[in-house]
Amino acid sequence: MLPDSLSIAIVEDDPVMGESLNQGLELEGCRVSWWRTGAEALAGLRAAAAPDVVICDIRLPDMSGEDVFRRLAADAASPPFLFMTAYGEIDQAVALIRAGGGDYVTKPFVFNDLLARARALAGRRPPANGGILGVSPAMRRVEAMIARVAARSSPVLLTGETGAGKEVCARLLHGLGSDATQPFIAVNCAAIPHALLESEMFGHEKGAFTGALARHAGYAERARRGTLFLDEVAELPLALQAKLLRLLDERRFARVGGETAVPFEARIVCATHRDLSEEVAAGRFRQDLYYRINVVAIEVPPLRDRPADIVLLLNQFFAEIAPHSNTALHGFSSLTEEAALAYPWPGNVRELRNRVERAATLALGEWLMPSDLFPEAARASDDEAPRGLAAARDAAERREIERALRDSGGHVGEAAKRLGIARTTLWERMRRLSIRSR
């Protein structure tokens, strides 16, 4: 979800339009500031904390909305702008979007469309205080937990679906620690043949086995006083699990074929997409090792449970990938962002990045469209009825309302508070979508 209380500034001199927007946004749970001239807007935006979004009319009595935008654009903390324009001013609005303005709506517009675009723009803006992993409450909690344990050397167990970002969390944990300058050694336990795992993990002496022509330092030794990250730790064979347990207990190890004990000074961080308690019950994972690595457990939520991060990640990956593409890309269209918010992302963040890279590589236009991000949808059979943007938005809205009702035990008032909207608004949307409160 987006932040519970969206902060929106309105710059509109028409008293009827301004009052209508002000009341409508407040009923949706937004915190609203309303300025009637460009000068008022500039003074207000510079004096107070920047809002999440500025909804600005292009025509103002003392200056244009373009003037307001350009005077603030040099500030790194400048909020995104959503311009309101008449039909004859569309060319100017498009030029402002290309200059980084954000988005625009053409008068007359549907209020829900304006609100959806404002929320999408707010999702692009990184938070002022932290938010390295994301802007969603779930990832804020993960980041807060990582910050709490970073200074300690206790083992950490990261759980979550494949592609959710467990290694990113492990690297953040390492970077926030006191030994951030030391190595971060990542090991995919599922990618190394079992016959080589011990030698790769602990190293070997010269002549330890056929082909061992020199001493080899393993992952545990190369980590020094940094972090040894064991991804997919559930894939370790039982024999090596016993040696990992000894490494944690004794903080030393011996290379294969060697007798001299080598001290182990690194922190161990493990990750898995499996339920280790079930693996223990099935006899595939040692119970004593499970207790030893599960000192601090952090669950990384799947991307579908933190939609507020989707648009942010889209734009982060786009900024990283677009400069290396062969076309002059400007970003994602609002239709693409809506489609991304409605998609369940079974492959999580890894899938999102791959889709952005493919879209940026193969796109034909200047703006990435839904068919660029989801080409399989464009290849659907002709006799299949298209879902349409309205259906996609209803599905996304239904999902969020049902989740809020479930988390609040069926209490509509609490669910409305979680969603950041008024109780009456939630009742109306529940009736429209035929959602019942349990």
For each residue, the residues with C-beta under 8 A, 3 or more apart:
1: 4 136 137 306 307 308 400 418 419 420
2: 6 119 122 123 135 308 420
3: 6 52 122 135 308 420
4: 1 29 417 418 419 420
5: 29 30 31 420
6: 2 3 28 29 30 31 52 53 118 119 122 420
7: 30 31 33 49 51 52 53
8: 25 30 31 32 33 51 52 53 54 55 118
9: 32 33 34 35 41 44 45 51 53 54 55 79
10: 18 21 22 25 32 33 34 35 54 55 56
11: 35 36 38 40 41 54 55 56 57 60 65 68
12: 17 18 21 34 36 55 56 57 84
13: 18 36 37 57 59 60 61
14: 17 18 57
15: 18 19 36
16: 19 20
17: 12 14 20 21 57
18: 10 12 13 14 15 21 22 34 36
19: 15 16 22 23
20: 16 17 23 24
21: 10 12 17 18 24 25 32 34 55 111 114
22: 10 18 19 25 26 32 34
23: 19 20 26 27
24: 20 21 27 28 111 115
25: 8 10 21 22 28 30 32 115
26: 22 23 29 30 32
27: 23 24 421 422 424 425
28: 6 24 25 115 420 421 422 425
29: 4 5 6 26 416 419 420 421 422 425
30: 5 6 7 8 25 26 420
31: 5 6 7 8 51
32: 8 9 10 21 22 25 26
33: 7 8 9 10 44 48 51
34: 9 10 12 18 21 22
35: 9 10 11 40 41 44
36: 11 12 13 15 18 40 61
37: 13 40 41 60 61 62 63
38: 11 41 42 60 62 63 64 65 67 68
39: 42 43 62 63
40: 11 35 36 37 43 44
41: 9 11 35 37 38 44 45 54 56 68
42: 38 39 45 46 68 71 72
43: 39 40 46 47
44: 9 33 35 40 41 47 48
45: 9 41 42 48 50 51 54 72 79
46: 42 43 72
47: 43 44
48: 33 44 45
49: 7 128
50: 45 77 78 79
51: 7 8 9 31 33 45 54 79
52: 3 6 7 8 79 80 118 121 122 125
53: 6 7 8 9 79 80 81 82 102 118 121 122
54: 8 9 10 11 41 45 51 68 79 80 81 82
55: 8 9 10 11 12 21 82 84 114 118
56: 10 11 12 41 65 68 69 81 82 83 84
57: 11 12 13 14 17 60 65 83 84 85
58: 64 65 66 83 84 85 86 89 92 93
59: 13 64 65 86 89
60: 11 13 37 38 57 63 64 65 68
61: 13 36 37
62: 37 38 39
63: 37 38 39 60 67 68
64: 38 58 59 60 67 68
65: 11 38 56 57 58 59 60 68 69 81 83 96
66: 58 69 70 92 96
67: 38 63 64 70 71
68: 11 38 41 42 54 56 60 63 64 65 71 72
69: 56 65 66 72 73 81 83 96 99 101
70: 66 67 73 99
71: 42 67 68 74
72: 42 45 46 68 69 75 78 79
73: 69 70 78 99 100
74: 71 78
75: 72 78
76:
77: 50 128
78: 50 72 73 74 75
79: 9 45 50 51 52 53 54 72 125
80: 52 53 54 101 102 103 121 122 124 125
81: 53 54 56 65 69 96 101 102
82: 53 54 55 56 102 103 104 105 114 117 118 121
83: 56 57 58 65 69 93 96 97 101 102 103 104 105
84: 12 55 56 57 58 104 105 107 109 114
85: 57 58 89 90 92 93 104 105 106 107
86: 58 59 89 106 107
87: 90 106 107
88:
89: 58 59 85 86 92 93
90: 85 87 93 94 104 106
91: 94 95
92: 58 66 85 89 95 96
93: 58 83 85 89 90 96 97 101 104
94: 90 91 97 98 104
95: 91 92 98 99
96: 65 66 69 81 83 92 93 99 101 104
97: 83 93 94 100 101 102 103 104 330
98: 94 95 101 330
99: 69 70 73 95 96
100: 73 97
101: 69 80 81 83 93 96 97 98 104
102: 53 80 81 82 83 97 121 124
103: 80 82 83 97 117 120 121 334
104: 82 83 84 85 90 93 94 96 97 101
105: 82 83 84 85 109 113 114 117
106: 85 86 87 90 109
107: 84 85 86 87
108:
109: 84 105 106 113 114
110: 113 114
111: 21 24 114 115
112: 115 116
113: 105 109 110 116 117
114: 21 55 82 84 105 109 110 111 117 118
115: 24 25 28 111 112 118 119
116: 112 113 119 120 334 338 393
117: 82 103 105 113 114 120 121 334
118: 6 8 52 53 55 82 114 115 121 122
119: 2 6 115 116 122 123
120: 103 116 117 123 124 311 334 337 338 341
121: 52 53 80 82 102 103 117 118 124 125
122: 2 3 6 52 53 80 118 119 125
123: 2 119 120 135 308 309 310 311 312 337
124: 80 102 120 121 311 312 315
125: 52 79 80 121 122
126: 131 135 312
127: 130 131 135
128: 49 77
129:
130: 127 140 143
131: 126 127 134 135 139 140 143
132: 143 172
133: 139 140 142 143 165 168 169 172
134: 131 138 139 140 143 306 308 309 312 313
135: 2 3 123 126 127 131 139 140 308 309 312
136: 1 139 140 306 307 308 309
137: 1 140 141 308
138: 134 141 142 301 305 306
139: 131 133 134 135 136 142 143 301 306 309
140: 130 131 133 134 135 136 137 143 144
141: 137 138 144 145
142: 133 138 139 145 146 169 298 299 300 301
143: 130 131 132 133 134 139 140 146 147 172
144: 140 141 147 148
145: 141 142 148 149 296 298
146: 142 143 149 150 169 172 173 176 298
147: 143 144 150 176
148: 144 145
149: 145 146 152 154 156 173 296
150: 146 147 173 176 177
151: 176 177 178
152: 149
153: 267
154: 149 267 295 296
155: 248 267 268 269 270 292 293 294 295 296
156: 149 170 173 267 268 269 270 295 296 297 298
157: 269 270 271 272 276 293 294 295 296 297 298
158: 166 169 170 269 270 271 272 298 299 300
159: 166 271 272 273 276 297 298 299 300
160: 164 165 166 271 273 299 300 301 302
161: 164 273 300 302 348
162: 273 347 348 350
163: 347 348 349 350 351
164: 160 161 300 301 302 303 348 349
165: 133 160 168 169 300 348 349
166: 158 159 160 169 170 231 271 300
167: 170 171 186 229 231 271
168: 133 165 171 172 349
169: 133 142 146 158 165 166 172 173 298 300
170: 156 158 166 167 173 174 184 186 227 229 269 271
171: 167 168 174 175 184
172: 132 133 143 146 168 169 175 176
173: 146 149 150 156 169 170 176 177 227 269
174: 170 171 177 180 184 226 227 229 267 269
175: 171 172 180
176: 146 147 150 151 172 173 180
177: 150 151 173 174 180 227 267
178: 151
179: 182 225 226 227 267
180: 174 175 176 177
181:
182: 179 223 224 225 226 227 266
183: 222 223 224 226 227
184: 170 171 174 226 227 229
185: 219 222 223 226 227 228 229 266
186: 167 170 229 231
187: 192 200 201 219 228 229 230 231
188: 191 192 231 232
189: 192 197 230 231 232 233 234 235 236
190: 231 232 235
191: 188
192: 187 188 189 196 197 200
193: 196 197
194: 197 237 240
195:
196: 192 193 199 200
197: 189 192 193 194 200 201 236 237 240
198: 201 202 239 240 243 256
199: 196 202 203 204 208 209 216 218 256
200: 187 192 196 197 218 219
201: 187 197 198 218 219 220 240 243 244
202: 198 199 218 220 221 243 253 254 255 256
203: 199 215 216 217 218 220 221 255 256 262
204: 199 208 209 212 215 216 218 255 256 257 258
205: 208 212 215 255 256 257 258
206: 212 213 214 215 257
207: 212 257
208: 199 204 205 212 255 256 257 258
209: 199 204 212 256 257
210:
211:
212: 204 205 206 207 208 209 216 257
213: 206
214: 206
215: 203 204 205 206 255
216: 199 203 204 212 255
217: 203 221 222
218: 199 200 201 202 203 204 221 222 255
219: 185 187 200 201 222 223 228
220: 201 202 203 223 228 247 253 262 264 266
221: 202 203 217 218 224 255 262
222: 183 185 217 218 219
223: 182 183 185 219 220 226 227 228 265 266
224: 182 183 221 265 266
225: 179 182 265 266
226: 174 179 182 183 184 185 223 266 267
227: 170 173 174 177 179 182 183 184 185 223 266 267 268 269
228: 185 187 219 220 223 266 267 268 269
229: 167 170 174 184 185 186 187 269 270 271
230: 187 189 233 236 244 268 269 270 271
231: 166 167 186 187 188 189 190 270 271 272
232: 188 189 190 235 271 272 273
233: 189 230 236 270 271 272 293
234: 189 272 274 276 279 284 285
235: 189 190 232
236: 189 197 230 233 240 241 244
237: 194 197 240 241
238: 241 242 284 286
239: 198 242 243
240: 194 197 198 201 236 237 243 244
241: 236 237 238 244 245 285 286 289
242: 238 239 245 246 286 289
243: 198 201 202 239 240 246 247 253
244: 201 230 236 240 241 247 248 289
245: 241 242 248 249 286 288 289 292
246: 242 243 249 250 253
247: 220 243 244 250 251 252 253 264 268
248: 155 244 245 251 268 289 292 293
249: 245 246 292
250: 246 247 253
251: 247 248 263 264 265
252: 247 261 262 263 264
253: 202 220 243 246 247 250 261 262 264
254: 202 258 259 260 261 262
255: 202 203 204 205 208 215 216 218 221 258 260 262
256: 198 199 202 203 204 205 208 209
257: 204 205 206 207 208 209 212
258: 204 205 208 254 255
259: 254
260: 254 255
261: 252 253 254
262: 203 220 221 252 253 254 255
263: 251 252
264: 220 247 251 252 253
265: 223 224 225 251
266: 182 185 220 223 224 225 226 227 228
267: 153 154 155 156 174 177 179 226 227 228
268: 155 156 227 228 230 247 248 293
269: 155 156 157 158 170 173 174 227 228 229 230
270: 155 156 157 158 229 230 231 233 293
271: 157 158 159 160 166 167 170 229 230 231 232 233
272: 157 158 159 231 232 233 234 276
273: 159 160 161 162 232
274: 234 278 279
275: 278 279
276: 157 159 234 272 279 280 285 290 294
277: 280 281 290
278: 274 275 281 282
279: 234 274 275 276 282 284 285 290
280: 276 277 283 284 285 286 287 290
281: 277 278
282: 278 279 285
283: 280
284: 234 238 279 280
285: 234 241 276 279 280 282 289 290
286: 238 241 242 245 280 289 290
287: 280 290 291
288: 245 291 292
289: 241 242 244 245 248 285 286 292 293
290: 276 277 279 280 285 286 287 293 294
291: 287 288 294
292: 155 245 248 249 288 289 295
293: 155 157 233 248 268 270 289 290
294: 155 157 276 290 291 297
295: 154 155 156 157 292
296: 145 149 154 155 156 157
297: 156 157 159 294
298: 142 145 146 156 157 158 159 169
299: 142 158 159 160
300: 142 158 159 160 161 164 165 166 169
301: 138 139 142 160 164 305 306
302: 160 161 164 305 306 345 348
303: 164 306 307 309 310 313 345 348 349 352
304: 307 344 345
305: 138 301 302 403
306: 1 134 136 138 139 301 302 303 309 310
307: 1 136 303 304 310 341 396 400
308: 1 2 3 123 134 135 136 137 311 312
309: 123 134 135 136 139 303 306 312 313
310: 123 303 306 307 313 314 337 340 341 345 352
311: 120 123 124 308 314 315 337 340 341
312: 123 124 126 134 135 308 309 315 316
313: 134 303 309 310 316 317 349 352 353
314: 310 311 317 318 332 337 340 352 356
315: 124 311 312 318 319 331 332
316: 312 313 319 320
317: 313 314 320 321 352 353 356 357
318: 314 315 321 322 329 331 332 356 360 368
319: 315 316 322 323
320: 316 317 323
321: 317 318 324 325 356 357 360
322: 318 319 325 329 360
323: 319 320
324: 321
325: 321 322 329 360 361 363
326: 361
327: 363 364 366
328: 366
329: 318 322 325 360 363 366 367 368
330: 97 98 366 367
331: 315 318 367 368
332: 314 315 318 336 337 340 367 368 373
333: 336 337 367 368 369 370
334: 103 116 117 120 337 338
335: 338 339 369 370 389
336: 332 333 339 340 367 368 369 370 372 373
337: 120 123 310 311 314 332 333 334 340 341
338: 116 120 334 335 341 342 389 392 393 396
339: 335 336 342 343 370 373 374 377 389 392
340: 310 311 314 332 336 337 343 352 373
341: 120 307 310 311 337 338 396
342: 338 339 392 393 395 396
343: 339 340 374
344: 304
345: 302 303 304 310 348 351 352
346: 351
347: 162 163 350 351 352 354
348: 161 162 163 164 165 302 303 345 351 352
349: 163 164 165 168 303 313 352 353
350: 162 163 347 353 354
351: 163 345 346 347 348 354 355
352: 303 310 313 314 317 340 345 347 348 349 355 356
353: 313 317 349 350 356 357
354: 347 350 351 357 358
355: 351 352 358 359 373 374
356: 314 317 318 321 352 353 359 360 373
357: 317 321 353 354 360 361
358: 354 355 361 362 375
359: 355 356 362 363 368 372 373
360: 318 321 322 325 329 356 357 363 368
361: 325 326 357 358
362: 358 359 372
363: 325 327 329 359 360 368 369 372
364: 327
365: 368 369
366: 327 328 329 330
367: 329 330 331 332 333 336
368: 318 329 331 332 333 336 359 360 363 365 372 373
369: 333 335 336 363 365 372 373
370: 333 335 336 339 373 374 377 378
371: 374 375 377 378
372: 336 359 362 363 368 369 375
373: 332 336 339 340 355 356 359 368 369 370
374: 339 343 355 370 371 377 378
375: 358 371 372 378 379
376: 379 380
377: 339 370 371 374 380
378: 370 371 374 375
379: 375 376
380: 376 377 384 386
381: 384
382:
383:
384: 380 381
385:
386: 380
387: 391 392
388: 391 392
389: 335 338 339 392 393
390: 393 394
391: 387 388 394 395
392: 338 339 342 387 388 389 395 396
393: 116 338 342 389 390 396 397
394: 390 391 397 398 433
395: 342 391 392 398 399
396: 307 338 341 342 392 393 399 400
397: 393 394 400 401 429 433
398: 394 395 401 402 433 435
399: 395 396 402 403
400: 1 307 396 397 403 404 419
401: 397 398 404 405 415 419 426 429 430 433 435
402: 398 399 405 406 435
403: 305 399 400 406 407
404: 400 401 407 408 415 416 418 419
405: 401 402 408 410 411 412 415 435 437 438
406: 402 403 409 410
407: 403 404 415 418
408: 404 405 411 414 415 418
409: 406 414
410: 405 406 415 437 438
411: 405 408 414 415 437
412: 405 415 416 423 426 427 430 437
413: 416 417 423
414: 408 409 411 417 418
415: 401 404 405 407 408 410 411 412 418 419 426 437
416: 29 404 412 413 419 421 422 423 425 426
417: 4 413 414 420
418: 1 4 404 407 408 414 415
419: 1 4 29 400 401 404 415 416 426
420: 1 2 3 4 5 6 28 29 30 417
421: 27 28 29 416 425 426
422: 27 28 29 416 425 426
423: 412 413 416 426 427
424: 27 427 428
425: 27 28 29 416 421 422 428 429
426: 401 412 415 416 419 421 422 423 429 430
427: 412 423 424 430 431
428: 424 425 431 432
429: 397 401 425 426 432 433 435
430: 401 412 426 427 433 434 435 436 437
431: 427 428 434
432: 428 429
433: 394 397 398 401 429 430
434: 430 431
435: 398 401 402 405 429 430
436: 430
437: 405 410 411 412 415 430
438: 405 410
